Amino acid sequence: MKTVIPETPPDFDQTRIIERPDGFYWQDMAGKEYGPFTTLVDAVQDMEYNDASAALPEEPVEEAEEEIGVSDWIDPETGEPAEESVPRIEQH
């Protein structure tokens, strides 16, 4: 009986670990390498780490400031945001 080896890697196989004299590296499917890591465990942990903030699309600064309530008005005399300065009343 002949063993059939699939030509494409399984869906879960998106990375590989490489051992070199200076440590362990991991490589994604695009070919970008990360490392060196002192142990195989360190390389695997870094490879499996999923930074949720990196997966989010970037939001324009103005939208982020609006969401947290930062005023968009800047005092023309001081150059400071409205939250950081005392309102000026002109005296005539």
C-alpha positions in Angstrom: 0.0 0.0 0.0 1.3 3.4 -1.0 1.2 6.4 1.4 -0.3 9.5 -0.2 1.4 12.8 1.0 -0.7 15.9 0.4 0.9 18.6 -1.7 -0.5 21.5 0.3 0.0 22.0 4.0 -2.9 21.6 6.4 -4.9 24.7 7.2 -3.4 24.9 10.7 0.2 24.8 9.5 0.8 28.5 8.9 4.3 28.8 10.5 7.5 26.9 11.0 10.3 26.8 13.6 13.9 27.0 12.6 16.8 26.1 14.9 20.1 28.0 14.3 23.3 28.2 16.3 22.2 31.6 17.8 18.7 30.4 18.8 15.3 29.5 17.6 13.3 31.5 15.0 9.8 31.2 13.7 8.8 31.9 10.2 5.3 32.8 8.8 4.0 31.7 5.5 5.0 35.0 3.9 8.6 34.1 4.8 9.1 36.8 7.5 11.3 35.5 10.4 11.0 36.4 14.1 13.7 35.7 16.6 16.1 34.6 17.9 14.6 33.0 21.0 16.7 31.2 23.6 14.4 28.2 23.8 11.9 26.4 21.5 9.2 27.1 24.0 9.8 30.9 23.8 9.6 30.8 20.0 6.4 28.8 20.1 4.8 31.2 22.7 5.8 34.2 20.6 4.4 32.5 17.5 1.1 31.7 19.1 0.7 35.2 20.7 -2.2 37.0 19.1 -2.0 40.7 19.6 -5.7 41.8 19.4 -4.8 45.4 18.9 -2.8 44.6 15.8 -5.8 43.0 14.2 -8.0 46.1 14.5 -8.1 48.6 11.7 -6.5 51.9 12.5 -8.9 54.7 13.5 -8.4 58.3 12.6 -7.2 60.3 15.6 -10.2 62.7 15.3 -12.6 59.8 15.7 -10.8 58.3 18.7 -10.6 61.7 20.4 -14.4 62.2 19.8 -15.2 58.8 21.3 -13.3 59.6 24.5 -14.7 63.2 24.7 -11.7 65.3 23.8 -12.6 68.7 22.5 -11.4 69.6 19.1 -11.3 73.3 19.9 -7.7 74.7 20.3 -7.1 78.1 22.1 -5.6 80.3 19.3 -3.5 82.3 21.8 -2.0 79.5 23.9 -2.3 76.6 21.4 -3.6 74.3 24.2 -6.8 72.1 23.9 -9.9 73.4 25.6 -9.5 70.9 28.4 -6.1 72.1 29.4 -6.8 75.9 29.6 -9.1 78.2 31.4 -11.6 79.9 29.1 -10.7 83.5 28.3 -13.1 86.3 28.4 -12.0 89.3 26.5 -12.1 92.6 28.5 -12.7 95.8 26.6 
